[in-house]
Amino acid sequence: MNIIFYCQYVWGMGHLVRSLEFARALSGHNVTLIAGGQKVEVDLPDHVQLVRLPVLYMDEKFTRLIPGDPGRSLEQIQQERKNTLYSLLEKEQPDLFIVELYPFGRSIFGFELEPLLADMRAGQFGHVKAVCSLRDILVEKKDPPAYEERVLGKLNRYFDALLVHSDAGLLRLDETFTRVGDINIPLVYTGFITQHATPGAGSRMRRELKISPDQKLIVASAGGGRSGYRLLTSVIDACELLRERLPFRLEVFSGPFMDNEEYKKLSVRAASGFRIRRYTKRFLDYLSAADLSISLAGYNTCMNLLVTKVPCLVFPYWRQQEQPMRADKIKKYLPMKVLKETEMQPASLSRHIAQMLQQNRVVDGVPIDLDGAANAARFLNQMKSS
């Protein structure tokens, strides 16, 4: 099949990571992954080509679009993006058009997606089936009835299937979208989309880092980085209190999108045994090697925790229901403590770190479907042949 996969990430990079893993599972097909957010370096399999749209992202309140190039107007970038999308669809004449999140989110990108989907449905690009790729939890809306009515109108009109990347036994769509019964297209729970750890990667990483048998490895991370400064500076404060009492190494990953000034403030605190970087392509290897992970609770981070089964402290992004809800769902499957704002002071956090470093990694598998990418790929193969 010829597949075009549209992914617009606007704040973090989780949507891109999940979409890339989905695209990776579509081996045997030609996949064009369209990325509309700020550039981050990724490794692509041979069957996937990456097309970058002119960058647009959003402020923390998700109220306005911000051009990645400040020298160009929003209107210029919007028109170029529309032209690029139409040219790509006309050239490729895809069998499938996969859209990540929309119409459940990214409504502000309706300027380019709605006319494209309407023309697709009218047959302008040949016989194309449209599929929505959706994560486990939706963020809350100010007017839920109006929101759900808008979503249903677009979903039932323009799409042929909805893939929810969750295990229905753990998290169902109707927990955050009440009108699931009014969805008139096939709804499929694929299981969670995860990256999979390489056997032996943790041991190799510990040797590479020259971590002695009596040392503990702490990995602190903040996803894309825009919301991570509070967590990471608190972790460094807490670890400084522990330096004289515990032999450990601290590896900090701020995320590629952390504000430059915030990153500079973190960077100057690097010291012996404390390393601070923006990003690594080997993050899963670090978690496989770690004795403790300290992080937010985004989709991909939580999946990484479930895959590596490392003891963890998580500090969910509390301004939305998504991260606290996800952390609450998975905490019973891991040695995990969910941190509250009152526990972020250095003395309190250092106690939690010391306590969690005494925990052991889970040995048994977790009873959650983590094969979402492969399951989704199988469904699309069946869908095309039916």
N, C-alpha and C positions, 0 to 999 in steps of 0.2 A: 504493500500500500504506500501511497504518497500521503504523508501526514504533515500538517502544519499545526504547531503548538504555540499558542499565544500566552505569554506570561508577563504580567505587569506588576512589578513589586515597587512599593512606594515609600516604605519606611525601613524595614529590615531586609534580609536576604532569604528568609525562610521559604517564601513562595518560589523563588528561583531554585533553591536547592531541591525542594520536593519535585518541582516540574522536571528538573534535569534528571533526577533519579527515575521518574516515570518514563521520560524519553529514552533513557538508557535501556530500560526493559523492553522497548519496542524494537529490538534487534530483528533484522530481516526485513525491515521497512526503511524507507527514506523519510527521515524526520527533519523538518526545519523548525528550530526553536526560536521564536521571536521574543526578545527580551527588551523591555521598555524602561528599565530602571538604571540606576547608576552602575557603572562598569565594575565588575569584580571578576578576577581571573578564575576560570573554571576549566576542568579537563573534559574534553568531549570525546565520546566514542566515535568510531569511524562512520557510523550510519547517521550521525546527527551533525547538522550544520547550524551555526548560530548567526542570526540576523539581529543586529542591534538597531532599535529605533532611536531617534533623537531623544535624549533623556528627559523624562518628566518624573518628578517625585512630589511628595506632599509634606505639609507641616504636621506637627504632632497631633493636632486636632482633626486632621484629615478634612480640612475645609477648603483648601485651595491648592491648585497645581503650581509647581515651581519648576521653571526651565532649568535643565542641567547646564545650559550655556547661557550665562547672564547677559551676553551680548546680543541675544536674539529674543524676539517677542514671543509670548505664549502662542499667539495666533499663527506665527510663522512655523513654529515647531508642530503645532497641531495639524496644519495643512500638509507639512512634509510627511508626518507620520501616516496620515490618511492616504496620501499618494503612494507611499511605500507599501502599505498593506494591500491596496487594490492592485498595484503592479505585481506583487508577489502572488496573490491569488489567481490573477489572470494568467501569469506565467506557469505556475505549478499545477493548476487545475486539480487540487488535492482530492483524495477520497474522504479524508477526515479532517475536520477543523476542531481542535481541542482548545477550549478557553478556560484558563485557570481563574476560578472564583466568580467571575461575572456570570449571571446577573445578581448573585447574592452579595456581591461587593463590587468595588471599583465603578460605581455608577457614574462617577465623574468622567470616566473614559467611554461613556456611551456616545460621545461625539464621534468616535471612530469605529466603535464596535456595532452600534445599532444599525447604521446604514449598511455596513458590511454584511451583517447577518441577514438583513432584509433582502439584499441583492443576492446573497447566497441562496436563500430560500426560494427566490424567484428564478433560480437556475442560471444566473449570470456566469458562474464559474464551473458549470457542469453539475454533475450529481454529487453533491458534497453533504456528508452527514456531520452535524455539529454535536459536540459532546462537552458538557460542563464538568470540569475537574475541581472538586470541592474538598476542603479540609474538614476536620472533625467538628469544630465549634465555630459558630457565628458570633460576631460581636453584637452587643445590644444596640437597639435603635431607639431614637426619640419617639417615633410613632410606629410601633410594630405592626398594627393592622394595615396601614397605608404601605409600609415597606413590603410586607408579605404579598399584598395585592400586586404591587409593581413587579416583584420578582416572578410571581406566577405568570403574569401576563407575558413577560419576555421568555421565560423558561419554556412554557408550553407552546409558544408561537415559533420560536427559532431553534429549539434544540431537540435532538433525537434521543438523548440519554443523559442521565446524571450519575456520575461516579463520586461516591462519598468515601474519602480515604480515612476510614475508621473501622474499628471492629464493632459491629452492632451489639455484641454482648457487653461492651464497655461504654460506648458513647454512641447514642443514636441522634440523628438529625433533628427529630422532633423535640429534643431537649432544648434546642435554641431556635427552632422554626416550627410554629404550631400547626401550620397548614400542609403538612406532608401529605395528607390524604387528598389534597387537591392537585398534586403533581400528576400529570397525565402521561408522562413518559417513563420509560424504565428507570428505576432507582436501584443502584447496585452499591452495596457496601463492599469495598475492595479489601478491607484490612488497612492497617496503617502503612504508609510508604516510608521505608527506612533505608538508610545505608547499612551495609552489612560489614561487620568487622572481619579483617583478614586473620586467619589462624596464626598465632604466634607473634602478631604485631606488637602486642604489649611488652613481651619479653625483649624483643628486638629494640623497641623504643627505650626501655630502661637501660639496656646496654649502651645504646647510642648516646644517651644523656649522661652516662657514667654515674648512675644512681646506685649508691652502695646498699647492701642488704638491710642496713639498719635505718636507711632514710625512707621517708614517706614522700610521695609525689602528689602535690595538690595542683589541680588544673582549675583555673577560674576563667569564666568566659561570659560574654554578653551578647551572643547572637550577632546581629548586624552592627550593634554598637550604639545606635542613637539613644537608647534608653538605659545604657549600662554603666554610666559613670558612677552613679550612687552606689551600686553594688560593688564595683571593682575597687573603688577607693576605700570602702569599708573593709573589704577583704584584706587589702594591703595593710591597713591600720591594725586589723586583728592579728595578722600574721607577724607583724613587727613585735607584738606583745609575746608571741610564742617562740621567737627566735632562740632565746636562751634556754628554753625548756624542752624543745622537741627538735630532732634532726629531720628537716624536710626541705624539699625544693618546691618552689612556687612558679608555675608557668601561667602567665596571664595573657589572654587573647581578648583584646578590646572590641574587635569587630571592625570591618573595613570602613563603616560609615560613621564611626564616632567623630564628633566635632574635633577639629584639629587642635583647638586650645585645650579641650579636655584631655585629648591624647597626650599632649605635651606635659600636662600636669601629672599624668600617670607615669609617663616615661622617665621623668627625673627621679622617680622613686625606685627605679631599678637598682638592685644592689646584689651583693654576693648571695647566690641562691634564689634571687628574685629576677625573673626575666619577663619583660613586657613587650608584646608584639601585637600588631593589628590582626593578623590572620594567618592561618596555616591550612594547606590542602590536606594535611594529615591529622586533622582534629580527632577523628575516630581512633587513630593509633594512640594519640595522647590519652584519651579516655580509657583505652584498653590497658594502658600502662599505669593509670592513676590509682592512688589509694583513696582519693576523695575528689569529687567534682563539686564546684560551687558555681551556680549559674542562674539565669532566668528560667522561665518555664515555657518557652515557645515550642511549637510543634516539633521541629527537627531536633532541638536539644533534648526534649523528652524522649523522642524515639532513640536518640543516641544513648541515653541513659538506660533505656530498656534493653537495647542490644548489648551494651557492654556490661550492664548489671553492676555498675560501680556505685559504692556508697556516695550519697549526694546531699548537699544542702541546696535548696532552690528558693529563690526570692521572686515570686511571680510579679509581673507587671500589674499592679492593682487597679489601674484606671479603667480597665475593661474586665469583663467576666472571663474571657477566654483562658488566660494563663492560670488564674486561681482554680478554675473548674478542672482544667486538665491535670494540674498537680494533684488535686484532691482525688481524681479518678485513679491515678497510677501509683499513689504513694504506698499502697499496701503490697505492691509487688517488688519493692526495692527497699534497701536500707536508706530511707529518705526522711529528711526533716524539712517541712515547709516553713520558711522564715517569715515572720511578721516585721513590720516597720520598727516596732519596739525592740526587736532583737538584733538590730543592725549596728548598735553601738559597739565599739571595739572590744570592750571587756566581755560583753554578752556573746558576741559573735566568736571571739576566740575560744570561749568555753565550748560552744557548739562544734567548732572545728576540732578541738582536742577530743571531744566525745566521739565524733563521727569517724575520726581516724582509728578508733578502736574497733570499728565495724568491719566485717568481712564482706567481700564481694559475693553476690548471689551465685550459687553454683548451678542450680536447676534452671531450666527454661521458664519463661513467664507464659501463662496461659492466655496470650493475646496474639491475634493474627498480625504479624509484622511483615507479611509478604504482599503488601498492597500493590507495589509496582508490577510484580509478575502477574498477580491476579487481574489487575486492570488491563494489562496487555492481552491476557487470554480472552477477557470479555470483548475487547475491541476486535480481536481476530474473529470471534464467533459472530459478532454483530455485523461485520462486513460480509461474511459468507452467508448470512441468513437472508 
